[in-house]
Amino acid sequence: MFPWISMLFMRKREVEKYLYSVIFISFLTKAIDKFGEKRKWWRFYKGISLFNSMDFFIMGPYLVSSFWMLKWFYGKFVRYLVMNVLMQSVFAYLGGVEYAERFKIFKLVRISKWQYILSTFIRAIALYGFQYFSDFCVNGTKKAKDFIIKPNGI
């Protein structure tokens, strides 16, 4: 509940700007989590009847943190990557994974913590890439001229 309360401090325009990217990464994360469960990389607990623990995690802290990461670091790619690695390392090694296991959200089974960090790092790149692509599509005429290579003499 706390992550959603923090969304009250985000401007409507920012939510609208990043909404499609956050929805995309939520669906991608759900697919990766399902794939990882089949491979026994991790296990999600059942949770309450209307909202299993995988959905709770994706639609709660993961979704909201994606909004905030884009708000604070979009346009600063290196800072974005460093902050993502830092946050995921803190989550993995300073109690977040143990907390998730203790409260029956998920448990790492056949992957190590650094492999978990790698999987979240790939998701972070996908999130940033999708947002960049979205901006390019929306503002294509402004940014397209930056990517057009004109031959000499034409």
N, CA, C and O atoms as a GROMACS GRO file, in nm:
protein
  616
    1MET      N    1   0.081  -0.119   0.000
    1MET     CA    2   0.000   0.000   0.000
    1MET      C    3   0.086   0.126   0.000
    1MET      O    4   0.052   0.225  -0.066
    2PHE      N    5   0.198   0.123   0.074
    2PHE     CA    6   0.285   0.240   0.080
    2PHE      C    7   0.336   0.283  -0.057
    2PHE      O    8   0.338   0.403  -0.085
    3PRO      N    9   0.378   0.189  -0.144
    3PRO     CA   10   0.424   0.236  -0.275
    3PRO      C   11   0.319   0.318  -0.350
    3PRO      O   12   0.351   0.419  -0.413
    4TRP      N   13   0.193   0.275  -0.343
    4TRP     CA   14   0.088   0.347  -0.413
    4TRP      C   15   0.061   0.484  -0.352
    4TRP      O   16   0.025   0.578  -0.422
    5ILE      N   17   0.078   0.495  -0.221
    5ILE     CA   18   0.062   0.625  -0.156
    5ILE      C   19   0.167   0.723  -0.207
    5ILE      O   20   0.140   0.842  -0.222
    6SER      N   21   0.287   0.673  -0.234
    6SER     CA   22   0.393   0.761  -0.286
    6SER      C   23   0.359   0.820  -0.422
    6SER      O   24   0.413   0.923  -0.461
    7MET      N   25   0.269   0.755  -0.495
    7MET     CA   26   0.230   0.806  -0.627
    7MET      C   27   0.153   0.938  -0.618
    7MET      O   28   0.141   1.010  -0.717
    8LEU      N   29   0.102   0.970  -0.501
    8LEU     CA   30   0.034   1.099  -0.482
    8LEU      C   31   0.130   1.216  -0.502
    8LEU      O   32   0.086   1.328  -0.528
    9PHE      N   33   0.258   1.190  -0.489
    9PHE     CA   34   0.359   1.295  -0.502
    9PHE      C   35   0.413   1.308  -0.645
    9PHE      O   36   0.503   1.389  -0.670
   10MET      N   37   0.360   1.230  -0.737
   10MET     CA   38   0.403   1.239  -0.876
   10MET      C   39   0.300   1.318  -0.955
   10MET      O   40   0.180   1.303  -0.936
   11ARG      N   41   0.349   1.402  -1.044
   11ARG     CA   42   0.259   1.484  -1.126
   11ARG      C   43   0.183   1.399  -1.228
   11ARG      O   44   0.233   1.296  -1.273
   12LYS      N   45   0.066   1.443  -1.261
   12LYS     CA   46  -0.019   1.370  -1.357
   12LYS      C   47   0.052   1.357  -1.491
   12LYS      O   48   0.046   1.252  -1.555
   13ARG      N   49   0.117   1.462  -1.534
   13ARG     CA   50   0.188   1.462  -1.662
   13ARG      C   51   0.299   1.356  -1.666
   13ARG      O   52   0.321   1.291  -1.768
   14GLU      N   53   0.368   1.340  -1.552
   14GLU     CA   54   0.474   1.240  -1.543
   14GLU      C   55   0.416   1.098  -1.547
   14GLU      O   56   0.472   1.009  -1.610
   15VAL      N   57   0.305   1.079  -1.480
   15VAL     CA   58   0.239   0.948  -1.481
   15VAL      C   59   0.197   0.914  -1.624
   15VAL      O   60   0.218   0.802  -1.670
   16GLU      N   61   0.138   1.011  -1.692
   16GLU     CA   62   0.096   0.988  -1.831
   16GLU      C   63   0.214   0.960  -1.922
   16GLU      O   64   0.205   0.876  -2.012
   17LYS      N   65   0.325   1.028  -1.900
   17LYS     CA   66   0.443   1.011  -1.984
   17LYS      C   67   0.501   0.870  -1.972
   17LYS      O   68   0.540   0.810  -2.072
   18TYR      N   69   0.506   0.817  -1.850
   18TYR     CA   70   0.572   0.690  -1.827
   18TYR      C   71   0.476   0.571  -1.818
   18TYR      O   72   0.521   0.457  -1.804
   19LEU      N   73   0.348   0.595  -1.825
   19LEU     CA   74   0.248   0.490  -1.804
   19LEU      C   75   0.265   0.371  -1.898
   19LEU      O   76   0.264   0.256  -1.854
   20TYR      N   77   0.281   0.396  -2.028
   20TYR     CA   78   0.290   0.286  -2.125
   20TYR      C   79   0.416   0.201  -2.102
   20TYR      O   80   0.412   0.079  -2.116
   21SER      N   81   0.525   0.265  -2.066
   21SER     CA   82   0.648   0.191  -2.039
   21SER      C   83   0.634   0.106  -1.914
   21SER      O   84   0.681  -0.008  -1.910
   22VAL      N   85   0.568   0.160  -1.813
   22VAL     CA   86   0.550   0.084  -1.689
   22VAL      C   87   0.454  -0.032  -1.711
   22VAL      O   88   0.475  -0.140  -1.656
   23ILE      N   89   0.350  -0.013  -1.789
   23ILE     CA   90   0.260  -0.124  -1.822
   23ILE      C   91   0.335  -0.231  -1.901
   23ILE      O   92   0.321  -0.350  -1.874
   24PHE      N   93   0.416  -0.188  -1.999
   24PHE     CA   94   0.496  -0.282  -2.077
   24PHE      C   95   0.587  -0.365  -1.986
   24PHE      O   96   0.591  -0.488  -1.997
   25ILE      N   97   0.660  -0.298  -1.897
   25ILE     CA   98   0.754  -0.372  -1.812
   25ILE      C   99   0.681  -0.462  -1.713
   25ILE      O  100   0.735  -0.566  -1.674
   26SER      N  101   0.561  -0.424  -1.673
   26SER     CA  102   0.483  -0.510  -1.584
   26SER      C  103   0.443  -0.640  -1.654
   26SER      O  104   0.452  -0.747  -1.596
   27PHE      N  105   0.398  -0.629  -1.779
   27PHE     CA  106   0.364  -0.750  -1.856
   27PHE      C  107   0.488  -0.834  -1.885
   27PHE      O  108   0.484  -0.956  -1.874
   28LEU      N  109   0.598  -0.769  -1.921
   28LEU     CA  110   0.722  -0.841  -1.946
   28LEU      C  111   0.770  -0.912  -1.819
   28LEU      O  112   0.813  -1.027  -1.825
   29THR      N  113   0.761  -0.844  -1.707
   29THR     CA  114   0.801  -0.903  -1.580
   29THR      C  115   0.714  -1.022  -1.545
   29THR      O  116   0.764  -1.125  -1.499
   30LYS      N  117   0.585  -1.010  -1.567
   30LYS     CA  118   0.493  -1.123  -1.542
   30LYS      C  119   0.533  -1.243  -1.628
   30LYS      O  120   0.535  -1.356  -1.579
   31ALA      N  121   0.565  -1.219  -1.755
   31ALA     CA  122   0.606  -1.328  -1.845
   31ALA      C  123   0.738  -1.390  -1.800
   31ALA      O  124   0.752  -1.512  -1.798
   32ILE      N  125   0.835  -1.307  -1.763
   32ILE     CA  126   0.964  -1.358  -1.716
   32ILE      C  127   0.946  -1.435  -1.586
   32ILE      O  128   1.007  -1.540  -1.566
   33ASP      N  129   0.862  -1.384  -1.498
   33ASP     CA  130   0.838  -1.454  -1.371
   33ASP      C  131   0.772  -1.589  -1.392
   33ASP      O  132   0.807  -1.686  -1.325
   34LYS      N  133   0.678  -1.596  -1.485
   34LYS     CA  134   0.614  -1.725  -1.517
   34LYS      C  135   0.717  -1.822  -1.576
   34LYS      O  136   0.722  -1.939  -1.539
   35PHE      N  137   0.800  -1.771  -1.669
   35PHE     CA  138   0.904  -1.852  -1.730
   35PHE      C  139   1.003  -1.901  -1.623
   35PHE      O  140   1.041  -2.018  -1.622
   36GLY      N  141   1.043  -1.811  -1.534
   36GLY     CA  142   1.135  -1.846  -1.427
   36GLY      C  143   1.077  -1.948  -1.330
   36GLY      O  144   1.149  -2.032  -1.276
   37GLU      N  145   0.947  -1.941  -1.307
   37GLU     CA  146   0.882  -2.040  -1.220
   37GLU      C  147   0.883  -2.178  -1.285
   37GLU      O  148   0.905  -2.278  -1.218
   38LYS      N  149   0.858  -2.183  -1.416
   38LYS     CA  150   0.861  -2.311  -1.485
   38LYS      C  151   1.001  -2.372  -1.483
   38LYS      O  152   1.016  -2.494  -1.474
   39ARG      N  153   1.102  -2.287  -1.492
   39ARG     CA  154   1.242  -2.331  -1.488
   39ARG      C  155   1.292  -2.353  -1.345
   39ARG      O  156   1.405  -2.396  -1.324
   40LYS      N  157   1.206  -2.323  -1.248
   40LYS     CA  158   1.238  -2.334  -1.106
   40LYS      C  159   1.354  -2.244  -1.065
   40LYS      O  160   1.436  -2.280  -0.981
   41TRP      N  161   1.359  -2.125  -1.125
   41TRP     CA  162   1.458  -2.024  -1.083
   41TRP      C  163   1.414  -1.963  -0.951
   41TRP      O  164   1.495  -1.934  -0.864
   42TRP      N  165   1.284  -1.945  -0.938
   42TRP     CA  166   1.224  -1.890  -0.817
   42TRP      C  167   1.086  -1.949  -0.802
   42TRP      O  168   1.034  -2.014  -0.892
   43ARG      N  169   1.029  -1.926  -0.686
   43ARG     CA  170   0.894  -1.975  -0.661
   43ARG      C  171   0.814  -1.863  -0.596
   43ARG      O  172   0.859  -1.801  -0.499
   44PHE      N  173   0.697  -1.837  -0.650
   44PHE     CA  174   0.606  -1.740  -0.591
   44PHE      C  175   0.504  -1.816  -0.508
   44PHE      O  176   0.453  -1.920  -0.551
   45TYR      N  177   0.473  -1.764  -0.392
   45TYR     CA  178   0.374  -1.825  -0.305
   45TYR      C  179   0.235  -1.788  -0.355
   45TYR      O  180   0.219  -1.696  -0.435
   46LYS      N  181   0.135  -1.859  -0.307
   46LYS     CA  182  -0.003  -1.840  -0.354
   46LYS      C  183  -0.060  -1.703  -0.317
   46LYS      O  184  -0.125  -1.640  -0.400
   47GLY      N  185  -0.040  -1.656  -0.197
   47GLY     CA  186  -0.096  -1.528  -0.155
   47GLY      C  187  -0.245  -1.539  -0.127
   47GLY      O  188  -0.298  -1.648  -0.107
   48ILE      N  189  -0.312  -1.424  -0.127
   48ILE     CA  190  -0.456  -1.424  -0.103
   48ILE      C  191  -0.528  -1.461  -0.231
   48ILE      O  192  -0.470  -1.453  -0.339
   49SER      N  193  -0.653  -1.499  -0.220
   49SER     CA  194  -0.725  -1.557  -0.333
   49SER      C  195  -0.738  -1.463  -0.453
   49SER      O  196  -0.724  -1.507  -0.567
   50LEU      N  197  -0.763  -1.336  -0.431
   50LEU     CA  198  -0.781  -1.245  -0.544
   50LEU      C  199  -0.650  -1.193  -0.602
   50LEU      O  200  -0.647  -1.147  -0.716
   51PHE      N  201  -0.544  -1.201  -0.525
   51PHE     CA  202  -0.420  -1.138  -0.565
   51PHE      C  203  -0.303  -1.225  -0.522
   51PHE      O  204  -0.258  -1.216  -0.408
   52ASN      N  205  -0.252  -1.310  -0.613
   52ASN     CA  206  -0.141  -1.395  -0.572
   52ASN      C  207  -0.014  -1.312  -0.548
   52ASN      O  208  -0.010  -1.194  -0.583
   53SER      N  209   0.085  -1.372  -0.489
   53SER     CA  210   0.202  -1.296  -0.447
   53SER      C  211   0.280  -1.239  -0.566
   53SER      O  212   0.341  -1.133  -0.553
   54MET      N  213   0.281  -1.306  -0.680
   54MET     CA  214   0.350  -1.253  -0.798
   54MET      C  215   0.285  -1.124  -0.842
   54MET      O  216   0.353  -1.025  -0.867
   55ASP      N  217   0.153  -1.124  -0.851
   55ASP     CA  218   0.082  -1.002  -0.892
   55ASP      C  219   0.098  -0.892  -0.788
   55ASP      O  220   0.110  -0.774  -0.823
   56PHE      N  221   0.097  -0.929  -0.661
   56PHE     CA  222   0.116  -0.831  -0.554
   56PHE      C  223   0.250  -0.761  -0.570
   56PHE      O  224   0.258  -0.639  -0.558
   57PHE      N  225   0.353  -0.836  -0.598
   57PHE     CA  226   0.488  -0.780  -0.611
   57PHE      C  227   0.500  -0.694  -0.738
   57PHE      O  228   0.557  -0.586  -0.734
   58ILE      N  229   0.445  -0.743  -0.849
   58ILE     CA  230   0.454  -0.670  -0.976
   58ILE      C  231   0.369  -0.544  -0.972
   58ILE      O  232   0.415  -0.438  -1.014
   59MET      N  233   0.246  -0.554  -0.923
   59MET     CA  234   0.155  -0.440  -0.924
   59MET      C  235   0.177  -0.345  -0.806
   59MET      O  236   0.116  -0.238  -0.801
   60GLY      N  237   0.261  -0.382  -0.715
   60GLY     CA  238   0.290  -0.297  -0.600
   60GLY      C  239   0.425  -0.230  -0.612
   60GLY      O  240   0.440  -0.134  -0.688
   61PRO      N  241   0.523  -0.280  -0.537
   61PRO     CA  242   0.652  -0.212  -0.532
   61PRO      C  243   0.724  -0.205  -0.667
   61PRO      O  244   0.789  -0.105  -0.697
   62TYR      N  245   0.714  -0.310  -0.749
   62TYR     CA  246   0.787  -0.310  -0.876
   62TYR      C  247   0.732  -0.204  -0.972
   62TYR      O  248   0.809  -0.129  -1.033
   63LEU      N  249   0.601  -0.198  -0.986
   63LEU     CA  250   0.538  -0.102  -1.076
   63LEU      C  251   0.566   0.042  -1.031
   63LEU      O  252   0.604   0.126  -1.112
   64VAL      N  253   0.546   0.069  -0.904
   64VAL     CA  254   0.565   0.205  -0.854
   64VAL      C  255   0.711   0.247  -0.861
   64VAL      O  256   0.741   0.361  -0.896
   65SER      N  257   0.803   0.155  -0.828
   65SER     CA  258   0.945   0.190  -0.836
   65SER      C  259   0.987   0.216  -0.980
   65SER      O  260   1.080   0.294  -1.004
   66SER      N  261   0.922   0.152  -1.076
   66SER     CA  262   0.952   0.179  -1.217
   66SER      C  263   0.915   0.323  -1.254
   66SER      O  264   0.989   0.391  -1.324
   67PHE      N  265   0.800   0.369  -1.205
   67PHE     CA  266   0.762   0.510  -1.226
   67PHE      C  267   0.868   0.604  -1.169
   67PHE      O  268   0.912   0.696  -1.237
   68TRP      N  269   0.907   0.580  -1.045
   68TRP     CA  270   1.002   0.670  -0.980
   68TRP      C  271   1.140   0.667  -1.044
   68TRP      O  272   1.205   0.770  -1.055
   69MET      N  273   1.184   0.549  -1.087
   69MET     CA  274   1.315   0.540  -1.152
   69MET      C  275   1.314   0.618  -1.283
   69MET      O  276   1.411   0.688  -1.314
   70LEU      N  277   1.207   0.608  -1.360
   70LEU     CA  278   1.199   0.685  -1.484
   70LEU      C  279   1.189   0.834  -1.454
   70LEU      O  280   1.252   0.915  -1.523
   71LYS      N  281   1.112   0.871  -1.355
   71LYS     CA  282   1.097   1.013  -1.321
   71LYS      C  283   1.231   1.074  -1.284
   71LYS      O  284   1.266   1.182  -1.331
   72TRP      N  285   1.307   1.006  -1.199
   72TRP     CA  286   1.431   1.063  -1.148
   72TRP      C  287   1.550   1.050  -1.245
   72TRP      O  288   1.637   1.136  -1.247
   73PHE      N  289   1.553   0.941  -1.324
   73PHE     CA  290   1.675   0.913  -1.400
   73PHE      C  291   1.657   0.901  -1.551
   73PHE      O  292   1.754   0.876  -1.622
   74TYR      N  293   1.536   0.919  -1.603
   74TYR     CA  294   1.521   0.910  -1.748
   74TYR      C  295   1.592   1.028  -1.812
   74TYR      O  296   1.575   1.142  -1.771
   75GLY      N  297   1.672   0.999  -1.912
   75GLY     CA  298   1.754   1.101  -1.978
   75GLY      C  299   1.896   1.101  -1.924
   75GLY      O  300   1.982   1.173  -1.975
   76LYS      N  301   1.921   1.023  -1.821
   76LYS     CA  302   2.054   1.009  -1.759
   76LYS      C  303   2.085   0.860  -1.753
   76LYS      O  304   2.080   0.800  -1.645
   77PHE      N  305   2.116   0.801  -1.867
   77PHE     CA  306   2.123   0.656  -1.881
   77PHE      C  307   2.223   0.591  -1.786
   77PHE      O  308   2.192   0.490  -1.723
   78VAL      N  309   2.342   0.646  -1.775
   78VAL     CA  310   2.444   0.585  -1.688
   78VAL      C  311   2.399   0.590  -1.542
   78VAL      O  312   2.412   0.491  -1.470
   79ARG      N  313   2.346   0.702  -1.498
   79ARG     CA  314   2.295   0.712  -1.361
   79ARG      C  315   2.181   0.614  -1.338
   79ARG      O  316   2.170   0.552  -1.232
   80TYR      N  317   2.095   0.601  -1.439
   80TYR     CA  318   1.983   0.508  -1.431
   80TYR      C  319   2.034   0.365  -1.409
   80TYR      O  320   1.984   0.294  -1.322
   81LEU      N  321   2.132   0.324  -1.489
   81LEU     CA  322   2.186   0.188  -1.475
   81LEU      C  323   2.255   0.168  -1.341
   81LEU      O  324   2.235   0.065  -1.276
   82VAL      N  325   2.335   0.266  -1.299
   82VAL     CA  326   2.405   0.254  -1.171
   82VAL      C  327   2.304   0.246  -1.057
   82VAL      O  328   2.318   0.162  -0.968
   83MET      N  329   2.203   0.330  -1.059
   83MET     CA  330   2.104   0.329  -0.953
   83MET      C  331   2.026   0.198  -0.951
   83MET      O  332   1.995   0.146  -0.844
   84ASN      N  333   1.992   0.144  -1.068
   84ASN     CA  334   1.921   0.017  -1.074
   84ASN      C  335   2.006  -0.096  -1.015
   84ASN      O  336   1.956  -0.176  -0.936
   85VAL      N  337   2.132  -0.102  -1.053
   85VAL     CA  338   2.220  -0.206  -0.998
   85VAL      C  339   2.234  -0.189  -0.848
   85VAL      O  340   2.232  -0.287  -0.773
   86LEU      N  341   2.249  -0.066  -0.804
   86LEU     CA  342   2.262  -0.039  -0.661
   86LEU      C  343   2.135  -0.081  -0.585
   86LEU      O  344   2.144  -0.150  -0.483
   87MET      N  345   2.020  -0.040  -0.635
   87MET     CA  346   1.893  -0.075  -0.567
   87MET      C  347   1.871  -0.226  -0.565
   87MET      O  348   1.832  -0.281  -0.462
   88GLN      N  349   1.896  -0.292  -0.677
   88GLN     CA  350   1.874  -0.437  -0.682
   88GLN      C  351   1.976  -0.512  -0.596
   88GLN      O  352   1.943  -0.615  -0.538
   89SER      N  353   2.098  -0.461  -0.588
   89SER     CA  354   2.199  -0.523  -0.501
   89SER      C  355   2.160  -0.509  -0.355
   89SER      O  356   2.173  -0.603  -0.277
   90VAL      N  357   2.113  -0.391  -0.319
   90VAL     CA  358   2.067  -0.370  -0.182
   90VAL      C  359   1.950  -0.464  -0.152
   90VAL      O  360   1.944  -0.526  -0.045
   91PHE      N  361   1.856  -0.473  -0.246
   91PHE     CA  362   1.741  -0.563  -0.227
   91PHE      C  363   1.787  -0.708  -0.211
   91PHE      O  364   1.739  -0.779  -0.123
   92ALA      N  365   1.880  -0.751  -0.297
   92ALA     CA  366   1.922  -0.891  -0.296
   92ALA      C  367   2.009  -0.926  -0.175
   92ALA      O  368   1.992  -1.030  -0.114
   93TYR      N  369   2.103  -0.837  -0.142
   93TYR     CA  370   2.203  -0.872  -0.043
   93TYR      C  371   2.180  -0.813   0.096
   93TYR      O  372   2.243  -0.858   0.192
   94LEU      N  373   2.094  -0.715   0.109
   94LEU     CA  374   2.073  -0.654   0.240
   94LEU      C  375   1.933  -0.679   0.296
   94LEU      O  376   1.878  -0.595   0.368
   95GLY      N  377   1.877  -0.794   0.264
   95GLY     CA  378   1.756  -0.836   0.333
   95GLY      C  379   1.628  -0.837   0.254
   95GLY      O  380   1.529  -0.893   0.302
   96GLY      N  381   1.623  -0.779   0.135
   96GLY     CA  382   1.498  -0.776   0.060
   96GLY      C  383   1.450  -0.913   0.017
   96GLY      O  384   1.331  -0.943   0.026
   97VAL      N  385   1.542  -0.996  -0.030
   97VAL     CA  386   1.504  -1.131  -0.073
   97VAL      C  387   1.459  -1.213   0.048
   97VAL      O  388   1.362  -1.288   0.041
   98GLU      N  389   1.530  -1.198   0.159
   98GLU     CA  390   1.491  -1.270   0.281
   98GLU      C  391   1.354  -1.220   0.331
   98GLU      O  392   1.271  -1.299   0.376
   99TYR      N  393   1.332  -1.091   0.322
   99TYR     CA  394   1.204  -1.031   0.360
   99TYR      C  395   1.091  -1.089   0.273
   99TYR      O  396   0.986  -1.126   0.325
  100ALA      N  397   1.114  -1.096   0.142
  100ALA     CA  398   1.014  -1.151   0.049
  100ALA      C  399   0.984  -1.297   0.081
  100ALA      O  400   0.870  -1.341   0.072
  101GLU      N  401   1.087  -1.371   0.119
  101GLU     CA  402   1.067  -1.511   0.154
  101GLU      C  403   0.993  -1.525   0.288
  101GLU      O  404   0.903  -1.608   0.300
  102ARG      N  405   1.031  -1.445   0.386
  102ARG     CA  406   0.968  -1.453   0.518
  102ARG      C  407   0.819  -1.419   0.511
  102ARG      O  408   0.738  -1.478   0.582
  103PHE      N  409   0.783  -1.322   0.424
  103PHE     CA  410   0.642  -1.282   0.413
  103PHE      C  411   0.571  -1.354   0.299
  103PHE      O  412   0.464  -1.312   0.253
  104LYS      N  413   0.631  -1.464   0.254
  104LYS     CA  414   0.569  -1.554   0.156
  104LYS      C  415   0.529  -1.484   0.026
  104LYS      O  416   0.417  -1.499  -0.022
  105ILE      N  417   0.624  -1.405  -0.029
  105ILE     CA  418   0.602  -1.342  -0.158
  105ILE      C  419   0.671  -1.426  -0.266
  105ILE      O  420   0.606  -1.475  -0.358
  106PHE      N  421   0.804  -1.442  -0.255
  106PHE     CA  422   0.875  -1.531  -0.345
  106PHE      C  423   1.001  -1.582  -0.279
  106PHE      O  424   1.045  -1.533  -0.175
  107LYS      N  425   1.059  -1.685  -0.343
  107LYS     CA  426   1.182  -1.746  -0.293
  107LYS      C  427   1.270  -1.782  -0.412
  107LYS      O  428   1.222  -1.839  -0.509
  108LEU      N  429   1.398  -1.748  -0.404
  108LEU     CA  430   1.493  -1.789  -0.507
  108LEU      C  431   1.522  -1.937  -0.487
  108LEU      O  432   1.549  -1.981  -0.376
  109VAL      N  433   1.516  -2.015  -0.596
  109VAL     CA  434   1.535  -2.159  -0.584
  109VAL      C  435   1.662  -2.203  -0.656
  109VAL      O  436   1.756  -2.248  -0.591
  110ARG      N  437   1.666  -2.189  -0.789
  110ARG     CA  438   1.778  -2.241  -0.865
  110ARG      C  439   1.865  -2.131  -0.926
  110ARG      O  440   1.945  -2.158  -1.016
  111ILE      N  441   1.852  -2.009  -0.880
  111ILE     CA  442   1.942  -1.903  -0.923
  111ILE      C  443   2.000  -1.835  -0.800
  111ILE      O  444   1.941  -1.835  -0.692
  112SER      N  445   2.116  -1.778  -0.820
  112SER     CA  446   2.182  -1.707  -0.710
  112SER      C  447   2.133  -1.562  -0.708
  112SER      O  448   2.060  -1.518  -0.797
  113LYS      N  449   2.174  -1.491  -0.606
  113LYS     CA  450   2.134  -1.351  -0.594
  113LYS      C  451   2.191  -1.267  -0.708
  113LYS      O  452   2.122  -1.178  -0.758
  114TRP      N  453   2.315  -1.294  -0.750
  114TRP     CA  454   2.372  -1.213  -0.858
  114TRP      C  455   2.301  -1.243  -0.991
  114TRP      O  456   2.291  -1.154  -1.075
  115GLN      N  457   2.252  -1.366  -1.011
  115GLN     CA  458   2.173  -1.397  -1.130
  115GLN      C  459   2.038  -1.326  -1.126
  115GLN      O  460   1.987  -1.283  -1.228
  116TYR      N  461   1.982  -1.316  -1.007
  116TYR     CA  462   1.858  -1.240  -0.990
  116TYR      C  463   1.880  -1.093  -1.025
  116TYR      O  464   1.798  -1.031  -1.092
  117ILE      N  465   1.992  -1.037  -0.979
  117ILE     CA  466   2.025  -0.898  -1.011
  117ILE      C  467   2.042  -0.882  -1.162
  117ILE      O  468   1.997  -0.782  -1.219
  118LEU      N  469   2.105  -0.979  -1.227
  118LEU     CA  470   2.121  -0.973  -1.372
  118LEU      C  471   1.985  -0.973  -1.443
  118LEU      O  472   1.966  -0.899  -1.539
  119SER      N  473   1.892  -1.055  -1.395
  119SER     CA  474   1.759  -1.058  -1.458
  119SER      C  475   1.687  -0.924  -1.440
  119SER      O  476   1.620  -0.878  -1.532
  120THR      N  477   1.700  -0.862  -1.325
  120THR     CA  478   1.637  -0.731  -1.305
  120THR      C  479   1.710  -0.622  -1.382
  120THR      O  480   1.648  -0.523  -1.423
  121PHE      N  481   1.840  -0.638  -1.403
  121PHE     CA  482   1.916  -0.542  -1.484
  121PHE      C  483   1.868  -0.545  -1.629
  121PHE      O  484   1.853  -0.440  -1.692
  122ILE      N  485   1.843  -0.663  -1.681
  122ILE     CA  486   1.791  -0.676  -1.818
  122ILE      C  487   1.653  -0.612  -1.828
  122ILE      O  488   1.622  -0.547  -1.928
  123ARG      N  489   1.571  -0.629  -1.726
  123ARG     CA  490   1.439  -0.565  -1.725
  123ARG      C  491   1.453  -0.413  -1.721
  123ARG      O  492   1.376  -0.341  -1.786
  124ALA      N  493   1.550  -0.364  -1.647
  124ALA     CA  494   1.572  -0.219  -1.639
  124ALA      C  495   1.611  -0.162  -1.775
  124ALA      O  496   1.564  -0.054  -1.813
  125ILE      N  497   1.695  -0.232  -1.847
  125ILE     CA  498   1.733  -0.188  -1.982
  125ILE      C  499   1.611  -0.190  -2.073
  125ILE      O  500   1.593  -0.100  -2.155
  126ALA      N  501   1.528  -0.294  -2.061
  126ALA     CA  502   1.405  -0.302  -2.142
  126ALA      C  503   1.311  -0.186  -2.110
  126ALA      O  504   1.251  -0.128  -2.201
  127LEU      N  505   1.298  -0.152  -1.982
  127LEU     CA  506   1.211  -0.040  -1.943
  127LEU      C  507   1.262   0.090  -2.003
  127LEU      O  508   1.184   0.165  -2.062
  128TYR      N  509   1.389   0.118  -1.987
  128TYR     CA  510   1.447   0.242  -2.040
  128TYR      C  511   1.436   0.245  -2.192
  128TYR      O  512   1.401   0.348  -2.251
  129GLY      N  513   1.466   0.132  -2.255
  129GLY     CA  514   1.458   0.124  -2.401
  129GLY      C  515   1.317   0.148  -2.453
  129GLY      O  516   1.299   0.217  -2.553
  130PHE      N  517   1.218   0.091  -2.386
  130PHE     CA  518   1.080   0.112  -2.428
  130PHE      C  519   1.040   0.258  -2.412
  130PHE      O  520   0.972   0.313  -2.499
  131GLN      N  521   1.081   0.320  -2.303
  131GLN     CA  522   1.049   0.462  -2.284
  131GLN      C  523   1.118   0.547  -2.390
  131GLN      O  524   1.059   0.642  -2.442
  132TYR      N  525   1.241   0.515  -2.420
  132TYR     CA  526   1.314   0.589  -2.523
  132TYR      C  527   1.245   0.573  -2.658
  132TYR      O  528   1.228   0.670  -2.732
  133PHE      N  529   1.205   0.450  -2.690
  133PHE     CA  530   1.134   0.423  -2.816
  133PHE      C  531   1.002   0.499  -2.820
  133PHE      O  532   0.965   0.554  -2.923
  134SER      N  533   0.930   0.501  -2.707
  134SER     CA  534   0.803   0.574  -2.700
  134SER      C  535   0.824   0.722  -2.725
  134SER      O  536   0.749   0.784  -2.801
  135ASP      N  537   0.925   0.779  -2.662
  135ASP     CA  538   0.956   0.920  -2.685
  135ASP      C  539   0.993   0.945  -2.830
  135ASP      O  540   0.954   1.046  -2.888
  136PHE      N  541   1.068   0.854  -2.888
  136PHE     CA  542   1.109   0.869  -3.028
  136PHE      C  543   0.987   0.865  -3.120
  136PHE      O  544   0.980   0.941  -3.216
  137CYS      N  545   0.891   0.777  -3.091
  137CYS     CA  546   0.771   0.769  -3.173
  137CYS      C  547   0.684   0.893  -3.157
  137CYS      O  548   0.630   0.944  -3.256
  138VAL      N  549   0.670   0.941  -3.035
  138VAL     CA  550   0.585   1.058  -3.010
  138VAL      C  551   0.650   1.184  -3.065
  138VAL      O  552   0.583   1.267  -3.127
  139ASN      N  553   0.778   1.200  -3.043
  139ASN     CA  554   0.849   1.320  -3.086
  139ASN      C  555   0.939   1.289  -3.206
  139ASN      O  556   1.046   1.348  -3.220
  140GLY      N  557   0.896   1.199  -3.290
  140GLY     CA  558   0.978   1.151  -3.400
  140GLY      C  559   1.034   1.259  -3.489
  140GLY      O  560   1.150   1.250  -3.530
  141THR      N  561   0.956   1.361  -3.521
  141THR     CA  562   1.005   1.463  -3.612
  141THR      C  563   1.118   1.544  -3.549
  141THR      O  564   1.210   1.588  -3.619
  142LYS      N  565   1.112   1.564  -3.419
  142LYS     CA  566   1.217   1.640  -3.352
  142LYS      C  567   1.344   1.558  -3.338
  142LYS      O  568   1.454   1.609  -3.363
  143LYS      N  569   1.330   1.431  -3.299
  143LYS     CA  570   1.448   1.349  -3.274
  143LYS      C  571   1.496   1.276  -3.399
  143LYS      O  572   1.613   1.237  -3.406
  144ALA      N  573   1.411   1.256  -3.498
  144ALA     CA  574   1.450   1.181  -3.616
  144ALA      C  575   1.564   1.248  -3.689
  144ALA      O  576   1.652   1.180  -3.743
  145LYS      N  577   1.566   1.381  -3.692
  145LYS     CA  578   1.672   1.449  -3.764
  145LYS      C  579   1.809   1.425  -3.700
  145LYS      O  580   1.911   1.438  -3.767
  146ASP      N  581   1.811   1.390  -3.572
  146ASP     CA  582   1.936   1.359  -3.505
  146ASP      C  583   1.993   1.225  -3.550
  146ASP      O  584   2.113   1.201  -3.537
  147PHE      N  585   1.907   1.138  -3.602
  147PHE     CA  586   1.950   1.004  -3.639
  147PHE      C  587   1.968   0.987  -3.790
  147PHE      O  588   2.014   0.882  -3.835
  148ILE      N  589   1.933   1.087  -3.866
  148ILE     CA  590   1.946   1.079  -4.011
  148ILE      C  591   2.089   1.114  -4.049
  148ILE      O  592   2.140   1.220  -4.011
  149ILE      N  593   2.152   1.026  -4.123
  149ILE     CA  594   2.288   1.051  -4.168
  149ILE      C  595   2.278   1.096  -4.314
  149ILE      O  596   2.234   1.020  -4.400
  150LYS      N  597   2.319   1.219  -4.338
  150LYS     CA  598   2.312   1.273  -4.473
  150LYS      C  599   2.445   1.251  -4.544
  150LYS      O  600   2.551   1.281  -4.489
  151PRO      N  601   2.440   1.197  -4.666
  151PRO     CA  602   2.565   1.182  -4.742
  151PRO      C  603   2.623   1.319  -4.775
  151PRO      O  604   2.551   1.417  -4.788
  152ASN      N  605   2.755   1.323  -4.787
  152ASN     CA  606   2.822   1.449  -4.820
  152ASN      C  607   2.780   1.496  -4.959
  152ASN      O  608   2.770   1.417  -5.053
  153GLY      N  609   2.758   1.623  -4.970
  153GLY     CA  610   2.725   1.682  -5.099
  153GLY      C  611   2.579   1.680  -5.133
  153GLY      O  612   2.543   1.727  -5.241
  154ILE      N  613   2.492   1.630  -5.049
  154ILE     CA  614   2.349   1.628  -5.079
  154ILE      C  615   2.277   1.719  -4.983
  154ILE      O  616   2.155   1.732  -4.990
   0.00000   0.00000   0.00000
